[in-house]
Amino acid sequence: MPTLENSKITKGFDVKLIGYYFALVFIGWMTIYSTCCIQGVSLPIFDFNQLYGKQMIWIITSFVMAAIILLIDGRIIQHYAYFFYLFCLFLMVLVLFIGAEINGAKSWIKIGSFSIQPTEFMKFATALTLAKFMQEGKTATQRRYMWIWQFLLIIIPVIVVMLQHDAGSALVFASFIILFYREGLSNEFIVFGIIAATLAIVTLFSNEIYSIALVSIAFIAIMIFNQQQRKKYGRNILLYFLCIVFIFSVNLFYEKGFEPHQKQRIDTILGKTSDPLGADFNLNQSKIAIGSGGFFGKGYLNGTQTKLKFVPEQSTDFIFCAIGEEWGFLGTLVVFGLYGALILRILKLSEKNRNPFVRYYGYGIAGIFIVHFFINIGMTTGILPIIGIPLPLISYGGSSLWAFTMMLFCFIKFNDN
């Protein structure tokens, strides 16, 4: 008798990944239902006027989408990667003209009572397109300039997203650094990234003078004590002036690239301002909700912070608060474990597959999952600014659920081919 993994029904599809997917989606729906309920009063499950009812529709359509992906030839998906990228980019540009503004970001297309966010699909399209581009055979000259085209594939949607005033989604595109690092990106770029982040924080926390002084001291110390670096005098001088230019661009980007409420939250994280009844209120309520859950939680449907609507956006960006309050440390540990298992499984299958395209694509989507997860958890616990990033497969939202479903099941299909 054939087992599940080699039966005609599954055709060798990775059962573990599918299981992690269903578990996270189920946890998400249960939590959304809980956030809609009033304390002591349960609601009918099939109420499609409520958020949990709408999410049920998104979930069912996602399952249909997943089944279709598993039935078609994976080579067809790969073949049309560039077309899908251009289509998603077209929709993102279209949003700038006809889009609806929600929570300060003009990144939605309204269709009746539903809204579609093209940026979510653009993340998937970029991962798919990068994998196809990197897999195609190229001459030695083409490979020399390959990084320019890879950079453009990422930076073009980032620019459009910034024009939509959605800094959080723009930040997610930095996740592709994980793919590039796996494929041989020099450690120097990682070091440059850490230096850039440090200079940005110092500049925002104090001013440009302190950052310039820090760079100057480091430059002088390197030139005096590192004999090898003295031979690279011209390059180091160039890097020094690039750092100065970057320092002066930080405040400009901060002022032009973020909305007032986002700047308030960043200032709160840096300790520059304190507004317990204003900008800090949402974050404080979030931390109270998570902390009040203790080790075992208050129990399903018994979260007081959630039921009394103290926590903002508790079905979307702050859904982790409801999980922490009702299921406690043990519940959050289960969620952490599921995400960890899903990401590690993607990376493991990416390494095992002999097709370079699958490896490129796998590392691309793994990076997206990782960045979404850490930013969402970070902003709900006060480690990072609140910038509006959904928790993959759990937060309410059709665009996010559809996009992550497409990402994951395309990867499952590619591994089956």
N, C-alpha and C positions, 0 to 999 in steps of 0.2 A: 504493500500500500504506500503511495507516494507521500512524502512529508510535505508540510506547508511550504517550505522554502523551495522545493523543486516541483511543486504541483503546477498544473496548467493555469491555475487561477492566478498565482503570484508571479509565475514566469521567472523566478529567481530574483524578484525585487527584494530589496533589503527590508526585512520584516521589523528589525529593531528601529530603524529610522522612522518607519511608518507608525510604529507603536509610540515612540516619543512624540511624534506629531499629534496623534490622537489624544494622548494624555495631556499635553499642553493646551490644546484647543478645548478639551473638556473642562480643565481647571479654569480656563478663561471664561467660558460660558457660565459656569457655576458662580464665579466671582462677580460677573456682571449682573447676574440675577440677584445676588445678595445685595449689591450696591443699590439696586432699584427698589428693594423692599423697605417698608417702614418697620421699625422695631415692633415685634410681636404680631405683625400682619404679613402673611404670605400672599403672593400674587399668582393668578393663573399662569401656567407655563406658556400657553399659546396665546399670548397677548402681543400682537405684532405692532401695537402702538408704543410699546415700551422698548427701551434699548435692548433688553435681552431677547425680545421677540425679533427685532431687526437683525440682531447678531445671529440668531438662529437661521435666518434667511441667508446671511453671508456664509455661514458655516456649511449649509446644505449645498449652496452653489460652489463653494470651495471644494467640497468632496466630489462634485460632478466634474469640476475643472481638473482635479487630481486624476480622476479616472480617465478622462480624455487624454491627458498628457501621457499616461502609462500605456494607452492603446496605440498612439501614433508612433511613427518612426522617429527616434531621437535625432537622426541625421537631418530631418526636415527642420526641426527646431534650430539646429546649428546653422543650417543653410540660410535661414531668414534672420539671423542675429542682427546684421547691419540694418535691415529694413525695420525691425522692431525698435532698434535704438533710435533711428530717425523718426519713427512714428511717435515714440514717447517724447522725444525732444520737441516735436511739433506741438504735441498737446501741452507741454510745459510752457512753451512760448505763447500758445493760445490763451492759457490761463492769465497771462499778464494783461490781456485785453478784455476777456469775458469772465474771468474767475471771480469767485466770491471770497470775501475776506472773513476768516474765522480765527479768533484769538490773535489778531495782529498780523497774520500771514495770509497773503493773497495767493493761495496755492490750491484752490478747490474749484471743481466744475460741478455746479448744482444740477441734478437731474431729478425733478420732482422733490420728494422728501429725502432723497439720498444724495450724497456727495461723493465725488471721486477725486482722489489726489494723485495726479500723474507722477509726481516725484517718487512715490513708493515703487511704481513700476519701472521708473528710470534706474533705480538701484539695481534691480534684476537685469534690465537691459544692458547696463554698463558691465556687469560681471560677465554676462554672456558674450558681449562684443569683445571685451578684452581677451577672453579665453580664445575666441575664434581668431582674433588678430595675432595673438602670440603663437598660436599653433600653426599658422600658415607658413609655408616655406619662403625664405627670403634670402637675397644675395648678401654678401658681406657688407656692401655699401648700405643696403636697406637696414641691416641689423644695427649698423652704427648709429643711425638716426631713429631707430625704433622707439626709443624712450620719448622722443618728441611727440609722436603720434599717440602713444599711450597716455602721456600727460594731457594732450588735447581732448582725448576721449573722456577724461575725468573732469578737467577744468571747465569745459563748455557747459555741462549741466550744472556744475557748481555755481557758475556765474548767473545762470538763469534762476536757480534756487535763491541766490542772494537777492536778486531783483524782486523776488516774491516775498522778501523779508522773512525767510525761514532758515535762520542760522543753524538750527538744530539738524535739519535734514542735510544741509551743506556739509556739516561736520562729519556725517556718516560716510561720505565719499573718501575720507582719509583712511577708511578701513582697508583700502586696496594696497596700502603699504605692506600688509601682511603677505599678500600674494607676491609682491615684488621682492620682499625680503627672502621668501622661500625660493625664488627663482634667481637669487644671486645678487640682490641689491647690497651694496657695500655697507659695512657697519658705520662708515662715516656719516651716511645719511641719517641713520638712527641717532647718532651723536648730535648732528646738526638739529634734528627735530627736538631733542631734549634741551639743547641750548636755546633754540627759538622759544620754546614754551617757558623756560626760566626767565628769559629776557622780557617776554610779554607780561608775565606775572609781576616781575619787579617794576616794570614801567607803569603798569596799571595801579600797583599798590603804592608806589612813591611818585617818581617822575623820570624823565629821560636822562637827567644828569646822573642819577645813581646807576642806571643801566650802562651808560657810556663809560663811567668810571670802572664798573665791573669788567666790561669787555677790555678796556685799556690795560688794567692790571693783569688780566689773564694773558693778553697778547704779549706784554713785556716779559712776564714770567716764562712763557713758552720760548720766546726768542733768546732769553738768557740761559735757561737751564736745559733746554732740549736741543742738542747739537744737530740732530737729524732735521728738525724743523727749520733751523737756520738756513739750510740749503734750499728750502722752499719759500724764500723770503718774499718773492713776487706774489705767489699764491696766497700767502698769509696776509699780506697787505690788502689784497683784493677782498679776502674774507672779512677782514677787519672793517673795511668800508661798507661792505654788504650788511654787516651787523648794525652799523650806525644807521644805514638807510632803513633797515627793518625796525629798529627802535623808534624812529620818528614816524613810521607808518602804523605803529600799533594803535596809538590814540586816534589816528584818522580812521582806521578800520573800526575801532570801537565805537566812535561817534556815528559813523555812517552805516555800519553793517548791522547794528543791533537796535531793536526797539527800546523805548524808554523803560518798559517793565523788565526787559531782559538785562539792561544795564543796572537797574536797581538790584536785581538778584545777584549779578556778578559782584557788585560793590558789597553786598551783604556777605557773600562767601569770603571776600578778601578782608572783611572786617572794617571797611571804610565807612559804612553806614549801619545804622540799626533802626528798624522800624517794626516793632513787634505787632502793631495793629494794622500795618499796611503791607509792604512788600514781603516782610518776614512772616506774616500770619500763616500763609499757605504752607510754607516749609515747616513752621513750628507744629501745625496741626498734623502734618504728615509724620513727623518724628514722634509725636505723642501717640498717634494711632499705631505705629509699628511697635513702639516701646510698650504700650499697654497690653499687647498680646502675650507678653511673657514667653514662657517656654512652650506651653501647650496651646495657647490661644484662648479666646473667649468662647469659641464654638461657632459653628456655621450659623449664619443669620443673626448672630448675637453681638456683632461689632457696634458699639455705641457711637464711636467717632464716625463710622461709616453710615450708620442708620440716621444719625442726626445731621448729616450732610456738612460736617465741619471740614472735611477734606475736599479740596477742589478737584474737578476732573477725575473723580474716583473710579470711573469706568474706563478711562483712557490712559492718560499719562501717569496717574497716581494709583493705578489699580494694585500695585504691589503693597500699598498701605493696607488695603482691605484684606489681602492674603496674610500679611503680618499680624494684623489685629485679630482675625478670626481663627487663624491656624497656628499662630505663634512661631517660635523659632523652628520647631519641627516642620511646620508647613513650608516655611521659606527654604528650609534645607532641602525638602523634596523638590521644590521648584528649581533651586540651584543645581541639584543633582541631575534633573531632567535636561536642563540647558547644557550642563557640562557634558553629559553623555551624548547628547545630540551633536554638539560641536566636535567632540573628540571622534565620534563615529564618522562624521563628514571628512575630517582630516585623515583618518585611518584609511577609509575607502579611496580617498584621493591619492594617497601614497601607493596603494596596492594596484590601482588601475594603470595599465600600460599605455593608455592613450593620454598624451600630454594635455589635450584639451580638457579632459575630465579633471586632471589635477589643477590646472589653471582655474577652471570654473569652481571647483570644490573649495579651493583656498579663498577665492573671491567671495563666495557666499558665506563661508565660515567667518570671514572678517566682518561682514555686515551683521551677522548674528551677534558676534562678540561685542562690537561697538554699540549696537542697540541695547544689548543687555546691560553692559557696564554703565552707559550713560543714564539709562532709565533708573537703575538701582542707585546710582550715584546722586542723581538729582532728587530722588524721593527721600534719601537719607541725609541730604545736606552736604555731601562731599563735593558735588558739582552744581553749577548754576542750573536753574530750571529752564530748559530750552525746548521742551515739548517733543519728546521722543517716545513712541509707543513701545511697550514690552512685547516682543515678537510672539505671535500666535495667541496671546492672552488678552491684550488690550482690546477694547471695543473699536471697531472700524473695519469697513469692508475692504478699502484699498490696501491697508496693511496686511490683512489676512489673505487676501487674494495674492498679493505680491509675494509674501513669504511661502504660500502654498506653491506657487509657480516655481520659485527658487528651488525649494526642497524636492519637489516631485520631478522636476527636470533633471536634477542631480541623480535621483533614484533611477530614472529612465536611462540616463547616460551610462550609469554603471551596469545596467542590464544589457546594453547593446554590445 
